[in-house]
């Protein structure tokens, strides 16, 4: 399994990404959403988030009606050293948004595959857009030229995000494959990522402290 679907995309990814002239993902949402980088210590929260997805949402996320066992296997195989995972937490530290950025070996230009899921009560707030933007920022800072996204053609929310990012979308029946070109890393992009990561860490710490204080009352 790879970082974005219940399969090994590294075996099936072409050596070269399609040529693209798309602009970088647009930024500028008025409402800031703290996005925290996740580590192995968050594996249980990740699994809980994915298991809470309904049948249709699992179909959109994984391209199939993934079973609980398949999802558990997917979460167990996550490589937090090779890939990057990002999450949005609510006030009770429940993971309500999850992005998986899987770095693909042996591709030229260098590519990463992006997958995302948002809990149903948290939709319509721009979480998917922000997770995509955040992942794209981190990918370009690691020298990635293109993001690859596999999505079902019925996944209107994901396709909307991709079209806004200027993606090149290739449709094949019920499935779509999109390539998003990324600009090179810059001092500004590195500073932006550092500021966002620091702020998200502080936000997470504040929520954790608030929950701990409430439980002691």
C-alpha positions as CSV (number, residue, x, y, z in Angstrom):
1,X,0.0,0.0,0.0
2,X,1.2,3.6,-0.7
3,X,0.5,6.7,1.2
4,X,-2.5,7.8,-0.7
5,X,-4.4,4.6,-1.7
6,X,-4.7,1.0,-0.7
7,X,-2.2,-0.1,-3.3
8,X,1.5,0.3,-4.2
9,X,1.6,3.3,-6.5
10,X,5.4,3.2,-6.6
11,X,5.2,0.1,-8.8
12,X,2.7,1.7,-11.2
13,X,3.9,5.3,-11.4
14,X,5.4,6.3,-14.7
15,X,9.1,7.3,-14.8
16,X,8.1,10.8,-16.0
17,X,5.2,12.9,-15.0
18,X,3.2,14.5,-17.8
19,X,4.4,17.9,-18.8
20,X,2.4,20.6,-17.1
21,X,2.3,24.4,-17.1
22,X,-0.2,24.7,-14.3
23,X,0.3,27.5,-11.8
24,X,1.1,26.8,-8.2
25,X,-1.8,26.1,-5.8
26,X,-3.6,29.3,-4.9
27,X,-3.5,30.4,-1.3
28,X,-5.2,33.1,0.7
29,X,-8.2,31.6,2.6
30,X,-9.4,34.2,5.1
31,X,-9.8,31.7,7.9
32,X,-6.6,30.2,9.1
33,X,-6.7,26.5,10.0
34,X,-4.0,25.0,12.2
35,X,-2.5,21.9,10.5
36,X,-0.1,19.8,12.6
37,X,2.5,17.4,11.2
38,X,1.7,13.9,12.5
39,X,4.1,11.3,13.7
40,X,4.0,7.6,14.8
41,X,2.5,8.7,18.2
42,X,-0.6,9.8,16.3
43,X,-1.2,6.4,14.6
44,X,-4.1,5.5,16.8
45,X,-5.8,8.8,16.1
46,X,-5.3,8.4,12.4
47,X,-6.8,4.9,12.5
48,X,-9.8,6.2,14.5
49,X,-10.4,9.0,12.0
50,X,-10.3,6.6,9.0
51,X,-12.5,4.0,10.6
52,X,-15.1,6.7,11.2
53,X,-15.5,7.3,7.5
54,X,-18.7,6.0,6.1
55,X,-18.9,3.5,3.2
56,X,-19.3,6.2,0.5
57,X,-16.5,8.3,2.0
58,X,-14.2,5.3,2.1
59,X,-15.0,4.7,-1.6
60,X,-14.0,8.3,-2.5
61,X,-10.9,8.2,-0.4
62,X,-9.5,4.8,-1.3
63,X,-11.2,4.1,-4.6
64,X,-12.9,1.1,-3.1
65,X,-15.2,0.3,-0.1
66,X,-12.2,-0.4,2.1
67,X,-13.0,-2.8,5.1
68,X,-12.0,-2.1,8.6
69,X,-9.2,-4.6,8.3
70,X,-7.8,-3.0,5.1
71,X,-7.8,0.4,6.8
72,X,-6.1,-1.0,9.9
73,X,-3.4,-2.5,7.6
74,X,-3.0,0.8,5.8
75,X,-2.6,2.7,9.0
76,X,-0.1,0.1,10.4
77,X,2.1,0.4,7.3
78,X,2.4,4.2,7.3
79,X,6.0,5.2,7.1
80,X,6.4,8.5,9.0
81,X,10.0,8.8,8.1
82,X,9.6,8.4,4.3
83,X,6.2,10.2,3.9
84,X,4.5,13.2,5.6
85,X,1.1,13.2,7.2
86,X,-0.8,16.3,8.3
87,X,-3.9,16.6,10.5
88,X,-6.5,19.1,11.6
89,X,-7.7,18.6,15.2
90,X,-10.9,20.0,16.8
91,X,-11.1,21.3,20.3
92,X,-11.3,17.9,21.8
93,X,-8.2,16.7,19.8
94,X,-10.3,14.5,17.5
95,X,-8.6,14.3,14.1
96,X,-11.1,15.8,11.7
97,X,-8.9,16.2,8.6
98,X,-6.1,14.0,7.4
99,X,-3.6,14.4,4.5
100,X,-1.1,11.8,3.4
101,X,1.8,12.9,1.2
102,X,3.6,9.9,-0.2
103,X,6.9,10.5,-1.8
104,X,7.3,8.4,-4.9
105,X,10.7,6.9,-5.6
106,X,12.2,6.7,-9.1
107,X,10.1,9.4,-10.7
108,X,11.5,12.2,-12.9
109,X,10.4,15.0,-12.3
110,X,10.3,14.1,-8.6
111,X,6.7,13.5,-7.6
112,X,4.5,12.9,-4.5
113,X,1.0,11.4,-4.2
114,X,-1.6,13.2,-2.2
115,X,-4.6,11.8,-0.5
116,X,-7.0,13.5,1.9
117,X,-10.1,12.8,4.0
118,X,-12.3,15.2,6.1
119,X,-14.8,14.1,8.7
120,X,-18.4,14.8,7.6
121,X,-19.2,17.3,10.4
122,X,-16.1,19.4,9.5
123,X,-16.8,19.8,5.8
124,X,-17.7,23.0,4.1
125,X,-15.1,24.9,6.1
126,X,-12.2,24.8,3.7
127,X,-10.3,22.0,5.4
128,X,-9.7,20.0,2.3
129,X,-8.3,23.1,0.5
130,X,-6.0,24.0,3.4
131,X,-4.7,20.5,3.7
132,X,-3.9,20.4,0.0
133,X,-2.2,23.8,0.2
134,X,-0.2,22.8,3.2
135,X,0.9,19.5,1.7
136,X,1.9,21.3,-1.5
137,X,4.0,23.7,0.4
138,X,5.9,21.0,2.2
139,X,6.3,19.0,-1.0
140,X,7.9,21.9,-2.9
141,X,10.2,22.5,0.1
142,X,11.4,18.9,-0.3
143,X,12.2,19.4,-4.0
144,X,9.0,17.9,-5.4
145,X,8.1,19.1,-8.9
146,X,4.6,17.6,-9.2
147,X,1.8,16.3,-7.0
148,X,-0.1,13.3,-8.2
149,X,-3.7,12.8,-7.1
150,X,-5.9,9.8,-7.9
151,X,-9.6,10.6,-7.6
152,X,-12.9,9.1,-8.7
153,X,-14.6,11.2,-11.3
154,X,-17.6,11.5,-8.9
155,X,-15.4,13.2,-6.2
156,X,-16.5,16.7,-7.0
157,X,-14.9,18.2,-3.9
158,X,-11.4,16.9,-4.8
159,X,-11.7,17.7,-8.5
160,X,-12.8,21.3,-7.5
161,X,-9.6,21.7,-5.4
162,X,-7.5,20.3,-8.3
163,X,-9.0,22.6,-10.9
164,X,-8.4,25.6,-8.6
165,X,-4.8,24.5,-8.4
166,X,-4.5,24.4,-12.2
167,X,-4.1,20.6,-12.3
168,X,-3.8,18.6,-15.5
169,X,-6.6,16.1,-15.1
170,X,-6.7,12.9,-17.1
171,X,-10.1,11.1,-17.0
172,X,-10.4,7.3,-17.5
173,X,-14.0,6.3,-17.0
174,X,-14.8,6.4,-13.3
175,X,-11.3,7.4,-12.3
176,X,-9.3,10.6,-12.8
177,X,-5.6,11.2,-12.4
178,X,-4.3,14.7,-11.9
179,X,-0.9,16.3,-12.0
180,X,-0.2,19.6,-10.3
181,X,3.1,21.3,-11.0
182,X,4.8,23.0,-8.1
183,X,7.2,25.9,-8.1
184,X,10.7,25.5,-6.7
185,X,11.3,26.0,-3.0
186,X,12.2,29.5,-1.9
187,X,13.2,31.3,1.3
188,X,9.6,32.5,1.6
189,X,8.1,29.0,1.2
190,X,10.5,27.6,3.9
191,X,9.7,30.5,6.3
192,X,6.0,30.0,5.7
193,X,6.1,26.3,6.4
194,X,8.1,27.0,9.6
195,X,5.6,29.6,10.8
196,X,2.6,27.4,10.1
197,X,4.2,24.4,11.8
198,X,5.1,26.4,14.9
199,X,1.7,28.0,15.2
200,X,0.0,24.6,14.7
201,X,2.2,23.1,17.4
202,X,1.3,25.9,19.8
203,X,-2.4,25.5,19.0
204,X,-2.2,21.7,19.7
205,X,-0.4,22.3,23.0
206,X,-3.1,24.8,24.1
207,X,-5.9,22.4,23.2
208,X,-4.1,19.6,25.1
209,X,-3.6,21.8,28.2
210,X,-7.2,22.9,28.1
211,X,-8.5,19.4,28.0
212,X,-6.2,18.3,30.7
213,X,-7.3,21.1,33.0
214,X,-10.9,20.3,32.3
215,X,-10.4,16.7,33.2
216,X,-8.9,17.7,36.6
217,X,-11.9,19.7,37.6
